[in-house]
Amino acid sequence: MKKHLLVLAFSFVSSVFSTLQSNAAIVTFGSGLNSFNMEFVTIGNPGNAPDTTGTPNPAGSVGYTYGIGKFEVSRDMITKYNAVFGTANSLRITLTSLQSHGGNGTNRPATGVTWNETARFVNWMNTSTGGFAAYKFTTPGVNDDIALWDPSDTLDYDPNNLYRSKRATYVLPSFNEWYKAAYYDPNKPGGPGYWDFPTGSDTAPTPVANGTDANTAVYLQPVLQPVRQGPADVNQAGGLSPYGVMGLGGNVIEWEESSFDLANGSVSSPRGLRGTVWNGPTQDLSSSVRYDAVPSGLDSTLNGGSFRVTSLSPQIEPIPEPSMMMIMLCGVGGYIAKRRFKKLSKIAPI
């Protein structure tokens, strides 16, 4: 009986543990005062079926578990990259000012970043944490095009993706990785599948200037005076996707790693862009719309050129706080002790 109670008790603890765990991992980059945390949401359900109704077609099938940034990369992250690495190596990334659109607060999204600059930033994320560069550069300019990985790059070369090193941990999201994080729902009523909009809905989210309410997104905002709205802070960029990722629709448009033709075979090929901008139209949030721009340029001076990061390492799930763990164990232990005391008291009352 006691053994049975112990099994039940620890099964209960394990169940609560699983419930309390967050599908996210927080990783620190930089150093000292110039460090920052990036939160990655785990995108599971590997081997999911692709969507055959959106653009491109098919899209969204990913054969592995990965993480994706819960939020868009912020201005603060770029500023700290510049402080600890970029400026000293002539790889400083220049951001477009948002001063006339609400200010350049630290949590505003990075804007005006070219694809080539995002690749430099992601390479630093890898090498500064003891890993390997994701993208191959053979020239020194921050906005120079990458080179393709080739068979002589034995440890990095992946014939299925000539842009991305197979040793990299942090990368730009491929079109499939971005699409799955935005539109796929493993718990969709009627069975796993895809929504039309990245807030878990087939109807357009409510447009807002900022906030975190479910089924909202930052789009359709005014651009002219006297009200000149800009993008929201990255952690106030609307409702979450089914996996729990914010701002995949609206706020600022985001670079994909993938070339628009999906071949990843030319370093100068236009790259895909998803998600629309803070003043963009409704249709741009949908799974059927995808844009492109050359890797050394932007789709527009202000609105384009933002991004988020994919992590290819297994996500480390946080454990409950020690105090919560003690409460659970003490509760279980007390329950078992109480049952044992009752049993003994029947044999030898005191």
C-alpha positions, 0 to 999 in steps of 0.5 A, spaced: 500 500 500 505 504 501 509 503 495 502 504 491 502 511 495 509 513 493 508 511 486 501 515 485 505 521 489 511 521 485 506 521 479 502 527 481 509 531 482 511 529 475 505 531 472 505 538 476 512 538 474 510 538 466 505 543 467 509 548 470 515 547 465 515 553 460 516 551 453 521 556 452 529 557 454 532 564 455 539 564 453 544 570 455 549 573 449 554 579 450 557 581 457 557 585 463 553 591 462 552 589 454 549 583 455 542 581 454 537 575 454 533 572 448 527 567 449 526 562 445 519 558 444 520 551 443 516 549 436 515 541 437 511 536 433 517 534 428 514 531 422 508 535 421 504 535 415 505 541 410 500 546 409 498 546 401 493 552 402 498 558 403 504 561 400 509 558 398 505 551 397 507 547 400 510 550 407 510 549 414 513 542 415 519 541 419 522 534 421 525 536 427 524 540 434 527 547 434 526 554 438 524 561 435 525 567 438 518 569 442 520 576 440 523 580 434 530 582 435 530 589 439 534 595 438 537 594 445 540 587 442 543 591 436 546 596 440 549 591 445 552 587 439 555 594 436 558 595 443 561 588 444 563 586 437 560 590 431 564 597 432 571 594 434 570 589 428 568 594 423 561 590 423 557 595 426 549 595 424 546 601 423 538 602 425 533 606 422 531 612 427 524 611 430 524 618 433 519 621 429 515 614 430 514 614 438 522 614 439 528 609 440 526 606 446 530 599 448 524 595 447 522 597 440 524 593 434 530 593 430 528 596 424 532 598 417 537 592 418 539 588 411 539 581 411 546 581 410 547 585 417 542 580 420 547 574 418 553 578 421 549 578 428 547 571 428 554 569 426 556 573 433 551 569 437 554 563 435 561 564 435 560 569 442 557 562 445 563 558 443 559 555 437 560 556 429 558 561 424 552 560 421 553 564 414 560 564 410 563 571 409 569 572 405 569 579 405 569 584 411 564 589 409 558 588 414 553 589 408 557 584 403 553 578 401 555 571 404 558 566 400 555 559 399 558 553 403 561 548 398 563 541 399 570 543 401 567 546 407 566 539 410 564 540 417 559 546 414 556 544 408 549 541 407 547 540 400 540 541 401 541 548 404 548 552 401 546 558 406 546 555 413 552 551 416 550 544 419 554 546 425 550 552 427 546 553 433 543 560 431 540 561 425 535 566 421 528 562 420 527 558 414 521 559 410 518 553 413 521 554 420 517 561 420 511 559 417 510 553 422 511 557 428 506 562 425 500 558 423 501 551 425 497 548 431 498 541 433 491 542 438 487 545 432 480 543 433 478 537 428 486 535 428 493 538 427 493 543 422 494 551 420 490 557 421 490 563 416 493 568 421 498 567 426 494 568 432 490 562 431 484 564 427 482 564 420 479 571 421 483 577 421 486 579 428 483 586 431 488 591 429 491 595 435 497 600 437 500 595 442 498 590 447 498 583 448 491 581 448 489 574 444 487 575 437 490 582 436 496 584 432 499 591 430 497 593 423 493 598 420 496 604 424 496 611 422 502 613 419 500 621 417 500 627 422 497 629 427 498 622 429 504 618 427 504 611 430 510 607 430 511 599 431 510 597 438 515 594 443 517 587 441 514 585 448 507 589 446 506 586 439 499 583 440 497 576 441 501 570 441 501 564 435 498 557 437 506 555 440 506 562 444 510 566 439 509 574 439 508 579 433 509 574 427 503 578 424 504 586 424 509 590 427 515 590 423 516 585 417 521 580 418 527 576 414 527 569 412 533 565 411 530 562 405 531 566 398 524 567 395 525 562 390 527 557 395 533 554 392 538 558 396 543 557 390 545 564 389 548 569 394 544 575 391 538 572 390 532 576 394 530 573 400 523 572 403 520 577 408 513 575 412 509 578 417 507 585 414 508 592 418 505 596 423 501 600 418 500 594 413 494 592 410 490 586 413 491 581 407 499 581 409 498 578 415 495 572 412 499 565 410 498 567 403 502 573 402 510 573 402 514 579 400 522 579 398 528 584 398 535 583 396 539 581 402 543 588 401 537 592 401 530 593 404 523 593 402 523 600 405 527 605 409 523 605 415 518 599 416 523 593 413 529 589 415 527 586 422 528 579 424 527 574 429 532 568 431 531 560 430 535 556 435 537 549 433 539 546 439 535 542 444 531 547 448 532 546 456 526 547 459 526 551 466 524 547 472 519 549 478 522 554 483 525 550 489 520 553 493 514 550 489 518 544 489 518 543 496 511 545 497 509 539 493 514 534 496 512 536 503 504 536 501 506 529 498 510 527 504 505 529 509 499 525 506 503 519 506 505 520 513 498 521 515 496 515 512 501 511 516 499 514 522 492 512 522 494 505 520 499 505 526 494 508 531 488 503 529 493 497 532 496 501 538 492 507 540 496 512 544 
